[in-house]
Structures are given as structure tokens and as C-alpha cells.
Amino acid sequence: MTPQPVEGTCERCEQPRPLFNYVTEHDCIDVAGLMRLPEAVEWIQQIEDTGDRWCERRLNHKPQAQLCIRCHDKEREDEELYIKENQL
């Protein structure tokens, strides 16, 4: 079933358009699994240091990004490039 867009302002281009939830391709948080607190601190620091804005969103308890279709495609390209550059 195709998700139905909602009307609103795109978080990326800030234009009023039909919006879709952006679902990330990677998930560093679930991959990490359970760990001790010192390891978790290092893991979080690594996410922040590498500019992983997708996992930072989850760390900060923000909902999925609401993007128009054009920005959704650009966000996917950015994430795929990030995954490739960081060998995730």
C-alpha cells in the first residue's frame, strides 16, 4: 500500500507541499544492540562526530523527517553517500 502524503511544509526546502515520512536506510542504533554505558557514550560520540544526522534524529527523540518527494529523493542520495563514505 502506497503511503498517503499529508499537506505541510517540507523540513528540507521549507516549501508547502505534500509530505512523506523519510525512513532511513541504515540504523546505527539498532545495529549497536545492548552495550555498557562507557561504550554507549563512545558510540553516540562517533555518530555525532561523523555527522550522521539520521541516527542523531533518533538519539534526540525527533520524529521521522517530513519531506516532499523531491527532497525525499535528495535525502536518500545524501544518506547513500554517507553510508558509502563511512562503510556502514
C-alpha contacts under 8 A as a table, 3 or more apart, distances in Angstrom:
res1	aa1	res2	aa2	distance
3	P	20	F	7.50
4	Q	20	F	7.51
5	P	18	P	5.33
5	P	19	L	5.02
5	P	20	F	5.23
6	V	18	P	5.32
6	V	19	L	5.21
6	V	20	F	6.93
7	E	16	P	7.19
7	E	17	R	5.76
7	E	18	P	4.45
7	E	19	L	5.94
8	G	16	P	5.37
8	G	17	R	5.76
8	G	18	P	6.29
8	G	19	L	6.37
9	T	14	E	5.38
9	T	15	Q	5.25
9	T	16	P	4.29
9	T	17	R	6.09
9	T	19	L	7.55
9	T	67	L	7.99
10	C	13	C	5.69
10	C	14	E	4.69
10	C	15	Q	5.49
10	C	16	P	6.34
10	C	17	R	6.61
10	C	19	L	6.52
10	C	66	Q	6.02
10	C	67	L	4.78
10	C	68	C	5.62
10	C	71	C	7.94
11	E	14	E	5.43
11	E	65	A	6.76
11	E	66	Q	6.00
11	E	67	L	5.89
12	R	67	L	6.60
12	R	71	C	6.46
13	C	71	C	7.06
17	R	68	C	6.07
18	P	68	C	5.85
18	P	69	I	7.81
19	L	66	Q	5.59
19	L	67	L	5.00
19	L	68	C	4.58
19	L	69	I	7.03
20	F	66	Q	5.43
20	F	67	L	5.40
20	F	68	C	6.19
20	F	69	I	7.10
20	F	72	H	7.71
21	N	64	Q	5.83
21	N	65	A	5.68
21	N	66	Q	4.80
21	N	67	L	6.43
22	Y	64	Q	5.87
22	Y	65	A	5.31
22	Y	66	Q	6.28
22	Y	67	L	6.64
22	Y	72	H	6.58
23	V	64	Q	6.80
24	T	27	D	7.08
24	T	54	W	6.78
24	T	76	R	7.88
24	T	79	E	7.75
25	E	79	E	7.44
25	E	80	E	7.80
26	H	83	I	7.62
26	H	88	L	7.69
27	D	30	D	5.78
27	D	31	V	6.37
27	D	55	C	6.53
28	C	31	V	5.10
28	C	32	A	6.18
28	C	55	C	6.50
29	I	32	A	5.31
29	I	33	G	6.95
29	I	55	C	6.88
30	D	33	G	5.45
32	A	35	M	7.46
35	M	39	E	6.24
35	M	40	A	6.22
36	R	39	E	5.43
36	R	40	A	6.20
37	L	40	A	4.93
37	L	41	V	6.21
38	P	41	V	5.18
38	P	42	E	6.48
39	E	42	E	5.16
39	E	43	W	6.16
40	A	43	W	4.92
40	A	44	I	6.09
41	V	44	I	5.22
41	V	45	Q	6.14
42	E	45	Q	5.04
42	E	46	Q	6.15
43	W	46	Q	5.12
43	W	47	I	6.35
44	I	47	I	5.08
44	I	48	E	6.28
45	Q	48	E	5.09
45	Q	49	D	5.94
46	Q	49	D	5.00
46	Q	50	T	6.08
47	I	50	T	5.50
47	I	51	G	6.49
47	I	52	D	5.43
47	I	55	C	7.06
47	I	56	E	6.85
48	E	51	G	5.39
48	E	52	D	6.24
48	E	53	R	7.78
48	E	56	E	6.74
49	D	52	D	7.77
52	D	55	C	5.74
52	D	56	E	6.13
52	D	82	Y	7.78
53	R	56	E	4.89
53	R	57	R	6.08
54	W	57	R	5.37
54	W	58	R	7.08
55	C	58	R	5.17
55	C	59	L	6.33
56	E	59	L	4.87
56	E	60	N	6.13
57	R	60	N	5.24
57	R	61	H	6.25
57	R	62	K	5.23
57	R	63	P	7.38
57	R	64	Q	7.77
58	R	61	H	4.93
58	R	62	K	5.89
58	R	63	P	7.50
59	L	62	K	7.75
67	L	70	R	7.93
67	L	71	C	5.83
67	L	72	H	5.43
68	C	71	C	5.39
68	C	72	H	5.88
69	I	72	H	4.87
69	I	73	D	6.31
70	R	73	D	5.42
70	R	74	K	6.54
71	C	74	K	4.90
71	C	75	E	5.93
72	H	75	E	5.09
72	H	76	R	6.23
73	D	76	R	5.12
73	D	77	E	6.37
74	K	77	E	5.06
74	K	78	D	6.20
75	E	78	D	5.01
75	E	79	E	6.12
76	R	79	E	5.12
76	R	80	E	6.09
77	E	80	E	5.13
77	E	81	L	6.17
78	D	81	L	5.17
78	D	82	Y	6.16
79	E	82	Y	4.92
79	E	83	I	6.11
80	E	83	I	5.06
80	E	84	K	6.20
81	L	84	K	5.09
81	L	85	E	6.04
82	Y	85	E	5.14
82	Y	86	N	6.01
83	I	86	N	5.31
83	I	87	Q	5.71
83	I	88	L	5.10
84	K	87	Q	5.08
84	K	88	L	6.73
